Amino acid sequence: MVHIPVLLKESMDLLKSEKGKMFIDATINGGGHSREILKRMKRRVVLIGIEQDGDLINSLKNKFQKEIGEKRLILKKGNFRNLKNLLKEIDPSAKLRVNGIIFDLGMSSYHLEKSGRGFSFQKDEPLIMTYSAEFQDKLTAREILNQWSREELEEILREYGEERYARKISQAIAERRKIKKFETTKELVDVLFKTVPRMKKIHPATKTFQALRIAVNDELNALKDGLEQGFEILNKGGRMVVISFHSLEDRIVKNFFRQKKQENQGQILTKKPIQPSIEEIRQNPRSRSAKLRGFVKR
Ligand SMILES: C[S@@+](CC[C@H](N)C(=O)[O-])C[C@H]1O[C@@H](n2cnc3c(N)ncnc32)[C@H](O)[C@@H]1O
């Protein structure tokens, strides 16, 4: 299934830079936003696409990069929290400055439906949840569920999942793993169905899966680091555009832009976050929680 880019026109309008030459897509995935950047900016633009998932980078190399050319589309596997080092690997003189950078956070349709790494509570897959396809020596959801203390579980469920039944769920997980360790998403979903009261709108596993995914990928700290590093490498007049999908991410972006404004480092382009239209939500329900914010550097 192809990932449908969210808030495409709106994010492009914010990113638009008249002088534009060098752009970064910090979360390139299937290249939805990147294609549009390249299309709009025509020949004048060089784009660097960053992605943590090596499988996605390989498939972009096989198709997208061949189509666009290696000079205009540079692909780099890595975490955007190390943006400055990733750029140094591309340009060892470290002189690269960019005119625009876009972050489209979180996971994609590919992760939910194809990666086989346990992002979806609708499937029965191993409990991995890393964005990186090479997860052998990395923290996984399985390790968190089987090895972290009950108190730590409760904390991530509360903090990263904003889950009101955090204590109850952590207790149920701690009991279940005494009998048999968790291996698959279905085993976890079964416990959640028994533990979390049924709500009309939201599946009982939604918040727990969100919490685990954030913890596995250390997403909130990665975002803070990525925003700082992205800002440093922006040219004067360069624009930073971020699409977030839940309130924890959006708060970090909002506060980051406010702080930069207070430090007199530029202007906020979006007084309020831009959200998808009813029409976009109808066509792509995954977009419903998206919030777009932008900033221009002085
Ligand atoms: C929502 S998707 C981006 C979709 C893309 N804009 C498109 O329209 O095709 C987010 C992507 O960011 C990647 N990602 C998440 N956190 C990352 C990080 N810290 N560093 C690099 N990539 C990351 C995920 O692997 C995922 O492929």
The ligand as an SDF file (V2000), in Angstrom:
LIG
                    3D

 27 29  0  0  0  0  0  0  0  0999 V2000
    5.0100    9.6240    8.1420 C   0  0  0  0  0  0  0  0  0  0  0  0
    6.3780    8.8680    7.4010 S   0  0  0  0  0  0  0  0  0  0  0  0
    6.8850   10.0590    6.2000 C   0  0  0  0  0  0  0  0  0  0  0  0
    6.0780    9.9850    4.9250 C   0  0  0  0  0  0  0  0  0  0  0  0
    6.6400   10.8140    3.7820 C   0  0  0  0  0  0  0  0  0  0  0  0
    6.6060   12.2190    4.0730 N   0  0  0  0  0  0  0  0  0  0  0  0
    5.8170   10.5470    2.5290 C   0  0  0  0  0  0  0  0  0  0  0  0
    4.8850   11.3230    2.2850 O   0  0  0  0  0  0  0  0  0  0  0  0
    6.0960    9.5750    1.8240 O   0  0  0  0  0  0  0  0  0  0  0  0
    7.6100    9.0320    8.6070 C   0  0  0  0  0  0  0  0  0  0  0  0
    8.9270    8.3520    8.2830 C   0  0  0  0  0  0  0  0  0  0  0  0
    9.9190    8.8600    9.1600 O   0  0  0  0  0  0  0  0  0  0  0  0
   10.7900    7.8260    9.5290 C   0  0  0  0  0  0  0  0  0  0  0  0
   11.3700    8.2370   10.8130 N   0  0  0  0  0  0  0  0  0  0  0  0
   10.7370    8.3150   12.0060 C   0  0  0  0  0  0  0  0  0  0  0  0
   11.5770    8.7700   12.9510 N   0  0  0  0  0  0  0  0  0  0  0  0
   12.7650    9.0080   12.3180 C   0  0  0  0  0  0  0  0  0  0  0  0
   14.0130    9.5010   12.7670 C   0  0  0  0  0  0  0  0  0  0  0  0
   14.2170    9.8480   14.0500 N   0  0  0  0  0  0  0  0  0  0  0  0
   15.0180    9.6300   11.8620 N   0  0  0  0  0  0  0  0  0  0  0  0
   14.8150    9.2880   10.5520 C   0  0  0  0  0  0  0  0  0  0  0  0
   13.6520    8.8010   10.0810 N   0  0  0  0  0  0  0  0  0  0  0  0
   12.6280    8.6660   10.9580 C   0  0  0  0  0  0  0  0  0  0  0  0
    9.9320    6.5970    9.5980 C   0  0  0  0  0  0  0  0  0  0  0  0
   10.7140    5.4450    9.3880 O   0  0  0  0  0  0  0  0  0  0  0  0
    8.9380    6.8490    8.4710 C   0  0  0  0  0  0  0  0  0  0  0  0
    9.3380    6.2190    7.2980 O   0  0  0  0  0  0  0  0  0  0  0  0
  1  2  1  0
  2  3  1  0
  2 10  1  0
  3  4  1  0
  4  5  1  0
  5  6  1  0
  5  7  1  0
  7  8  2  0
  7  9  1  0
 10 11  1  0
 11 12  1  0
 11 26  1  0
 12 13  1  0
 13 14  1  0
 13 24  1  0
 14 15  1  0
 14 23  1  0
 15 16  2  0
 16 17  1  0
 17 18  1  0
 17 23  2  0
 18 19  1  0
 18 20  2  0
 20 21  1  0
 21 22  2  0
 22 23  1  0
 24 25  1  0
 24 26  1  0
 26 27  1  0
M  CHG  2   2   1   9  -1
M  END
$$$$
